[in-house]
Amino acid sequence: MQRLKIEELRQWKEKPKRKPLIIRGARQVGKTWLLKEFGKQYYSNFVYVNFEKTPELLDLFLTNLDPLRIISVLELYANTPIKENETLIIFDEIQEAKRGLTSLKYFCEEAPNYHVVAAGSLLGIAMPYKTSFPVGKVDFLELNALSFTEYLLALGEERIVEKLKAQDWQILSIVKDKLIKHLKSYYYIGGMPEVVTHFVEHQDWEAAREIQYSILTAYEADFAKHVPPELVARVKLVWQNIPSHLAKENKKFVYGALKPGGRSRDFEEAIQWLCDAGLLYKLPRITKPELPLPAFESLTVFKLFLHDVGLLAAMSNLNAKTLIEGNKLFLQYKGALTEQYVLQQLQGKTKPGERLHYWTNERSTNEVDFIFQNNENKLVPVEVKAETNTRSKSFKFYCEKYNPVQAIRTSLSEYKKDSWLTNIPLWGIEYL
C-alpha cells in the first residue's frame, strides 16, 4: 500500500524548525501503519509505544515532563538507543496517557532534535478537554481514508496515476471506461485500508463488505466506551441517520428528521463528538461567497458527510450487483455517494484548519455543492454531477451573479475547458 501523506511526513522531518507532530484521523484509517512505515523508510530505527496496549507506561508523564528522563525510560522499555535526529519516537493513542499531550511542549522547547510524532483515534475528543494543550508547540497532519489515487495505486495502476498527476486528459480519455469501472468499485470498497487490502488480494466483494460491517460495529462500540453516557443515544441516532440524510435531494441537516421536535440543543453536542472523532465532516453553508469565509458561515445550516464513501455504501446496504448495471449506481445514489466521494477527494487536499463550504441563496432555491479557497485566495465553486448530463440552473445563476475567476464542474463527461467553466471528470477531481 502507498500513502501519499508519507511525503508530507518527509517534509516535516526536514523542516529546520520542526515541532513534535500530531496526526489526527478516524479509527482504522491507517495512522499506525503510516507512522511505522515512515520510521522504516526515513530513520535508522524507531520506538513505538501504544498507550492503549501498554498500561505499564500510562504513568510515563506523571513524575515530571523532562524529555531526557522520558527518553531514558523509553530506551529501557524498547531496549534500543534513541538518538537525536536518527530515531523516530511514536506515541500512539497518546490521549490515553495523562499529560502525554502536554509533554510535547517540552520536547519542542527542550529537546528539538528528538523527532516525536503522536497519534490517536480520539485525539479530536481529548484535545478540547486538556487543560494544558501545547498550543503553538506542535505541527498537525490530517490522515483520511485512502483517496481514489491511493486506491488506484493499490490496484497496481501506477501508469494511470502518472497521467492523472500530469493531468494528461487526452491520454486518460482513452482509458476512461477503465477509470469509471474503478470509480464504481471505489464507491463500494471505499478507502479504509483493511478493506482495500483484502479486496485487492482476493477480489471478494462480500468479504470486503463484511469487513466494513465490522468497522462500523467497532465504531458503535467506541460510542459506548468513550461517549459521555448522557450523549450515547443521541450520538447513535445522528450516526445511524447519516445515510437517509444524504439520500435527500436537499442535504441540509434537519434536526427534526432525527426525532419529532428535535432541536439543535438536543443534538449539537452529539454532532460535535462525531466530528471531533473524525467520523463526520461538517460542511457549513455560507450566505455570501466572500473572504474571510468563516465570517459568512451560517451557524445553524450545514451538511454532514461520512469520512468514507465505502462505509456510506455499507450503511446504505448498497449491493455489488448495482455496480455492474451500467450507470445505475450513479443515477440512484447521485445525491449521496457522488457528493460523498467528491467531498473526500477535496477534503484530503485541505490544510489543517481549512474547511470546505457550500452556498445557497436565502430561499435555498439555488445551491452550489462546494466552495473552497484556492492558493491565490480566490473562491472556487464546484458543481457535482453524477452523470454526463451537466446542465444546472443553480450553478449558472451563481456564476452569473458572482463572476468567479474559476468555476469547476465535475461529472462523468470528459475534460473540457471553456472561458468560464472547466469540466473535470469525476475520476480526476482529486487533481483540481
MARZADO-782509 format. One line per field, with one value per residue (C-alpha): residue number from 1; x, y negated, z negated. Coordinates in Angstrom, 1 decimal. Example, Ala and Ser with C-alpha at 12.3 -4.5 7.8 and 13.67 -1.06 7.14 Angstrom:
REM residues 2
n c(1;2);
xx c(12.3;13.7);
yy c(4.5;1.1);
zz c(-7.8;-7.1);
This chain:
REM residues 432
n c(1;2;3;4;5;6;7;8;9;10;11;12;13;14;15;16;17;18;19;20;21;22;23;24;25;26;27;28;29;30;31;32;33;34;35;36;37;38;39;40;41;42;43;44;45;46;47;48;49;50;51;52;53;54;55;56;57;58;59;60;61;62;63;64;65;66;67;68;69;70;71;72;73;74;75;76;77;78;79;80;81;82;83;84;85;86;87;88;89;90;91;92;93;94;95;96;97;98;99;100;101;102;103;104;105;106;107;108;109;110;111;112;113;114;115;116;117;118;119;120;121;122;123;124;125;126;127;128;129;130;131;132;133;134;135;136;137;138;139;140;141;142;143;144;145;146;147;148;149;150;151;152;153;154;155;156;157;158;159;160;161;162;163;164;165;166;167;168;169;170;171;172;173;174;175;176;177;178;179;180;181;182;183;184;185;186;187;188;189;190;191;192;193;194;195;196;197;198;199;200;201;202;203;204;205;206;207;208;209;210;211;212;213;214;215;216;217;218;219;220;221;222;223;224;225;226;227;228;229;230;231;232;233;234;235;236;237;238;239;240;241;242;243;244;245;246;247;248;249;250;251;252;253;254;255;256;257;258;259;260;261;262;263;264;265;266;267;268;269;270;271;272;273;274;275;276;277;278;279;280;281;282;283;284;285;286;287;288;289;290;291;292;293;294;295;296;297;298;299;300;301;302;303;304;305;306;307;308;309;310;311;312;313;314;315;316;317;318;319;320;321;322;323;324;325;326;327;328;329;330;331;332;333;334;335;336;337;338;339;340;341;342;343;344;345;346;347;348;349;350;351;352;353;354;355;356;357;358;359;360;361;362;363;364;365;366;367;368;369;370;371;372;373;374;375;376;377;378;379;380;381;382;383;384;385;386;387;388;389;390;391;392;393;394;395;396;397;398;399;400;401;402;403;404;405;406;407;408;409;410;411;412;413;414;415;416;417;418;419;420;421;422;423;424;425;426;427;428;429;430;431;432);
xx c(0.0;1.1;0.0;0.7;0.9;4.3;5.8;4.4;6.0;9.3;8.9;8.2;11.4;13.5;12.0;14.6;12.2;10.4;8.0;6.5;3.8;0.3;-1.5;-5.3;-7.8;-10.6;-10.0;-8.7;-7.7;-4.1;-2.3;-0.2;0.8;1.8;4.0;5.8;6.4;7.7;10.1;11.3;12.0;13.5;15.1;17.8;15.3;12.0;10.5;6.7;4.5;0.8;-0.6;-3.9;-2.0;0.9;-0.7;2.7;3.7;0.5;2.3;5.3;4.5;3.2;6.6;7.8;7.9;11.7;12.2;15.5;14.0;11.2;13.7;15.7;12.6;11.7;15.2;14.8;11.3;12.3;15.8;17.3;19.1;17.2;19.5;18.9;17.8;18.1;15.4;11.7;9.6;6.0;3.4;0.2;-3.2;-1.4;-4.8;-4.8;-1.7;-2.3;-0.2;1.0;-0.1;1.4;4.8;5.1;5.6;8.8;10.1;9.6;11.3;14.0;14.7;14.0;16.5;14.4;11.8;8.4;5.1;1.8;-1.4;-4.7;-8.1;-9.8;-7.4;-10.0;-12.1;-9.3;-7.7;-10.5;-10.6;-6.9;-6.1;-2.6;-2.6;0.8;-0.6;1.9;4.3;3.2;2.6;-0.5;-1.2;-4.7;-4.9;-8.1;-9.2;-7.4;-8.1;-9.1;-5.4;-4.2;-6.9;-5.6;-2.1;-3.2;-4.8;-1.4;-2.5;0.7;0.7;-2.8;-1.8;1.2;-1.1;-3.5;-0.7;0.3;-3.3;-2.9;-6.7;-6.3;-4.5;-6.7;-9.8;-8.7;-9.0;-12.0;-14.1;-11.5;-11.4;-15.2;-15.1;-12.5;-14.5;-17.6;-15.6;-14.2;-17.7;-18.4;-15.0;-14.1;-10.7;-10.5;-7.0;-8.1;-11.0;-8.9;-6.0;-8.4;-10.2;-7.0;-5.7;-9.0;-11.4;-14.2;-16.9;-18.9;-15.8;-15.0;-18.5;-18.2;-15.0;-16.9;-19.6;-17.1;-15.5;-19.0;-19.6;-16.3;-17.3;-20.5;-18.6;-16.5;-19.6;-20.5;-16.9;-15.9;-19.1;-20.4;-23.4;-25.9;-24.9;-24.7;-28.2;-28.1;-24.7;-26.0;-29.2;-27.1;-24.7;-27.4;-29.4;-26.5;-27.4;-31.0;-29.8;-27.5;-30.1;-32.3;-32.3;-31.8;-29.0;-29.2;-29.2;-32.5;-32.7;-36.4;-35.6;-33.9;-36.9;-40.1;-39.5;-35.7;-33.7;-30.1;-29.6;-30.6;-28.0;-25.3;-23.0;-23.5;-22.7;-19.6;-18.4;-18.7;-16.8;-14.1;-13.7;-13.1;-16.2;-18.2;-17.4;-19.4;-19.9;-21.2;-23.3;-22.1;-24.5;-22.2;-19.1;-16.6;-13.5;-12.9;-15.3;-15.8;-17.3;-20.2;-20.9;-24.4;-24.3;-27.4;-27.4;-24.9;-24.5;-23.0;-20.9;-19.2;-15.5;-15.5;-17.7;-17.4;-18.7;-21.6;-22.4;-22.3;-24.6;-26.9;-26.9;-25.8;-25.1;-22.4;-25.0;-25.8;-22.2;-22.4;-25.7;-24.3;-24.6;-27.4;-25.2;-24.5;-28.2;-29.7;-27.1;-26.1;-27.3;-25.2;-22.3;-21.1;-21.1;-19.5;-16.8;-16.0;-16.0;-13.4;-11.1;-11.3;-11.1;-7.9;-6.2;-7.1;-4.6;-5.1;-7.6;-9.1;-12.6;-14.9;-18.2;-21.3;-23.6;-27.3;-29.3;-31.6;-34.6;-32.4;-33.7;-30.1;-27.2;-23.5;-22.2;-18.8;-16.9;-13.2;-10.4;-7.5;-3.8;-4.4;-7.1;-9.9;-13.1;-13.8;-17.3;-17.6;-20.7;-21.1;-22.9;-23.2;-24.0;-22.9;-26.0;-24.3;-26.9;-27.5;-29.6;-28.2;-24.6;-25.2;-27.1;-24.2;-21.6;-23.6;-24.2;-20.7;-18.5;-15.8;-12.4;-12.6;-15.6;-15.4;-17.9;-17.2;-19.1;-18.7;-18.1;-14.6;-12.3;-13.3;-12.3;-14.4;-14.0;-15.8;-16.1;-13.9;-15.4;-13.2;-14.1;-15.1;-12.1;-9.8;-11.3;-8.6;-6.2;-8.3);
yy c(0.0;-3.5;-6.6;-10.0;-11.6;-10.0;-12.8;-15.4;-13.4;-13.5;-17.3;-17.6;-15.6;-18.0;-21.3;-23.4;-24.4;-21.1;-20.7;-17.5;-16.3;-15.3;-13.1;-13.1;-10.9;-8.4;-5.0;-2.5;-4.9;-3.7;-6.1;-3.4;-1.7;-5.0;-6.1;-2.7;-2.8;-6.3;-5.2;-2.3;-4.4;-7.5;-6.7;-4.3;-3.0;-3.9;-3.4;-2.7;-3.0;-2.3;-3.7;-1.8;1.5;0.6;-0.1;0.1;-3.1;-5.1;-6.9;-7.8;-11.5;-11.9;-12.1;-15.0;-16.1;-16.2;-14.9;-13.3;-11.3;-10.2;-9.2;-7.2;-5.2;-4.6;-3.3;-0.7;0.2;0.7;2.0;-0.3;-3.6;-6.7;-9.1;-12.7;-13.1;-9.4;-7.8;-8.4;-8.3;-7.3;-7.9;-6.1;-6.6;-9.3;-10.6;-7.6;-8.8;-11.7;-14.7;-12.9;-15.7;-18.3;-16.6;-17.6;-21.2;-20.3;-18.1;-21.2;-23.6;-21.5;-18.6;-19.8;-17.3;-14.4;-13.5;-12.9;-12.0;-11.5;-9.9;-8.8;-7.8;-10.0;-12.9;-15.3;-14.3;-14.5;-17.8;-20.2;-18.9;-19.1;-21.9;-22.3;-21.6;-22.6;-25.5;-26.7;-23.9;-21.2;-20.7;-18.9;-16.4;-15.0;-11.4;-10.4;-7.2;-6.3;-8.7;-7.5;-7.9;-5.7;-3.2;-3.1;-2.6;0.3;1.8;1.5;-1.3;-3.3;-4.4;-5.8;-7.7;-9.2;-10.5;-11.8;-13.7;-15.1;-15.9;-14.4;-14.4;-13.5;-10.2;-9.5;-9.8;-6.6;-4.6;-6.4;-3.2;-1.6;-4.6;-4.6;-0.9;-1.6;-4.6;-2.4;0.1;-2.6;-3.8;-0.3;0.6;-2.9;-3.8;-2.0;-0.3;3.1;3.3;2.2;4.6;7.5;6.6;6.2;9.6;11.5;9.6;10.7;8.1;9.8;10.3;6.6;5.7;7.9;6.0;2.7;4.0;5.0;1.5;-0.1;2.3;1.2;-2.4;-1.9;0.0;-3.2;-5.2;-3.1;-3.2;-6.8;-9.0;-10.6;-8.4;-11.2;-11.6;-7.9;-7.6;-10.9;-10.1;-6.8;-8.4;-11.0;-8.3;-5.9;-8.6;-9.8;-7.6;-8.9;-12.5;-12.2;-10.5;-13.6;-15.9;-18.8;-17.6;-20.4;-18.7;-18.8;-18.1;-17.3;-14.4;-12.6;-12.8;-14.9;-18.3;-17.7;-20.9;-21.9;-22.0;-18.3;-17.1;-19.7;-18.0;-14.6;-16.0;-17.7;-14.5;-12.6;-15.4;-15.6;-11.8;-12.2;-10.2;-13.0;-16.1;-19.2;-21.4;-24.8;-26.9;-30.4;-33.2;-35.2;-34.0;-36.5;-36.3;-35.5;-32.5;-31.9;-35.4;-34.4;-30.9;-30.1;-28.8;-26.7;-25.5;-22.8;-19.4;-16.3;-13.7;-10.5;-10.1;-7.2;-6.5;-2.7;-2.8;-5.0;-2.4;0.3;-1.7;-2.2;1.6;1.0;4.4;5.3;6.1;2.5;1.8;3.9;2.4;-0.4;-3.8;-2.8;-3.4;-7.0;-7.6;-6.0;-7.4;-10.6;-12.6;-10.6;-8.6;-11.1;-14.1;-12.0;-10.9;-14.4;-15.7;-13.1;-14.0;-17.7;-17.4;-15.3;-18.3;-20.9;-22.1;-21.8;-24.4;-24.8;-23.6;-23.3;-25.1;-25.2;-28.0;-28.6;-31.8;-33.0;-30.9;-27.9;-27.8;-27.8;-25.9;-25.2;-21.9;-23.1;-26.3;-26.4;-29.0;-28.3;-29.2;-32.6;-33.4;-33.2;-31.4;-28.5;-27.0;-23.3;-21.7;-17.9;-15.9;-12.1;-11.8;-13.1;-15.5;-18.6;-21.3;-23.2;-26.4;-26.9;-26.8;-29.1;-31.5;-31.6;-32.2;-35.0;-36.7;-36.4;-36.0;-33.7;-33.7;-29.9;-27.6;-23.8;-21.2;-17.5;-14.8;-11.7;-13.9;-14.3;-17.2;-20.4;-24.0;-26.9;-30.6;-30.5;-26.8;-23.8;-20.3;-17.8;-14.1;-12.6;-10.3;-13.2;-15.7;-15.0;-16.9;-20.1);
zz c(0.0;0.7;-1.3;0.2;-3.2;-3.7;-1.5;-4.0;-6.8;-5.0;-4.6;-8.3;-9.1;-7.1;-8.5;-10.2;-12.9;-13.2;-16.1;-17.5;-15.1;-15.9;-13.4;-13.6;-11.9;-12.5;-13.8;-11.3;-8.6;-8.8;-11.2;-12.9;-9.6;-8.1;-11.1;-11.3;-7.5;-7.8;-10.6;-8.5;-5.4;-6.8;-10.2;-11.4;-13.9;-15.6;-19.1;-19.1;-22.2;-22.1;-25.4;-24.9;-24.8;-27.2;-30.6;-32.3;-30.6;-31.3;-34.2;-32.0;-32.1;-35.7;-37.5;-35.5;-31.9;-31.4;-27.9;-28.7;-31.6;-29.3;-26.6;-29.2;-30.2;-26.6;-25.9;-28.7;-27.5;-23.9;-24.7;-22.0;-21.9;-21.0;-19.1;-18.1;-14.5;-13.9;-15.9;-15.4;-18.6;-18.0;-20.8;-19.6;-21.4;-23.3;-24.7;-27.0;-28.9;-31.3;-30.5;-27.3;-25.0;-27.4;-27.2;-23.6;-24.6;-26.4;-23.6;-21.4;-23.8;-25.4;-23.1;-19.5;-18.0;-19.0;-16.4;-18.0;-16.4;-18.3;-17.1;-18.4;-17.1;-19.6;-19.7;-18.5;-21.5;-24.0;-22.9;-23.7;-27.3;-28.1;-30.4;-29.2;-25.5;-23.8;-21.8;-19.2;-20.1;-17.7;-14.0;-12.7;-9.9;-9.0;-7.7;-5.9;-4.3;-1.0;1.8;5.2;6.3;3.4;4.3;7.9;6.7;4.5;7.6;9.4;11.7;11.4;15.1;14.8;11.7;13.5;16.2;13.6;11.8;15.2;15.9;19.4;20.1;23.7;23.0;20.0;22.2;24.0;20.8;19.3;19.3;17.1;14.8;14.5;13.6;10.9;9.7;9.3;7.3;5.1;4.4;3.0;1.4;0.2;-1.3;-4.6;-4.4;-5.7;-3.2;-0.3;-1.1;-1.4;1.8;3.8;2.7;3.1;5.3;2.9;2.8;0.0;-2.2;-1.8;-2.9;-6.0;-6.9;-6.5;-8.8;-11.4;-11.3;-11.7;-14.7;-16.2;-15.9;-17.7;-20.4;-20.8;-21.3;-24.4;-25.7;-25.1;-24.7;-27.9;-29.0;-28.6;-24.9;-23.7;-22.5;-20.6;-19.0;-17.8;-16.4;-14.4;-13.2;-12.0;-10.2;-8.0;-5.0;-5.0;-5.5;-2.4;-0.3;-0.3;2.6;0.2;-2.1;-4.6;-8.0;-9.7;-13.4;-13.3;-11.0;-13.9;-16.1;-16.1;-17.6;-17.6;-18.0;-17.8;-21.5;-21.6;-19.1;-18.6;-21.2;-19.6;-16.2;-17.5;-19.2;-15.9;-14.0;-16.7;-16.4;-12.6;-11.7;-10.2;-8.2;-8.8;-5.7;-6.7;-4.4;-3.5;-2.9;-0.7;1.3;-0.1;-2.2;-5.0;-4.6;-8.4;-8.6;-6.3;-7.8;-8.9;-12.4;-12.0;-8.4;-7.3;-5.7;-7.3;-5.4;-6.5;-6.3;-3.9;-0.8;-1.2;-4.7;-3.5;-0.8;-3.6;-5.8;-2.8;-2.1;1.5;3.0;5.5;8.2;8.5;9.6;12.8;14.1;16.2;14.6;12.3;9.3;10.3;11.1;8.0;5.5;7.2;4.2;1.7;3.0;5.6;3.4;0.6;3.0;4.2;0.6;-0.4;2.5;1.9;-1.9;-1.5;0.1;-2.5;-5.1;-8.8;-9.9;-6.5;-5.6;-2.6;-2.4;-0.3;0.8;1.2;1.7;-1.1;0.1;0.9;4.5;5.8;4.5;5.2;3.8;2.7;2.3;1.5;1.3;3.8;3.4;4.8;2.2;4.8;4.1;6.5;6.8;7.6;9.0;8.7;11.4;11.2;14.9;18.3;18.3;16.8;17.1;13.9;13.4;9.9;11.0;13.9;11.6;9.1;11.8;13.5;10.1;8.6;11.7;10.1;11.8;11.9;11.9;11.8;12.7;12.1;13.9;16.0;19.0;20.3;19.5;21.2;20.6;21.6;21.0;17.6;16.8;16.6;16.5;14.7;14.9;11.5;11.6;11.9;9.4;6.8;9.1;9.1);
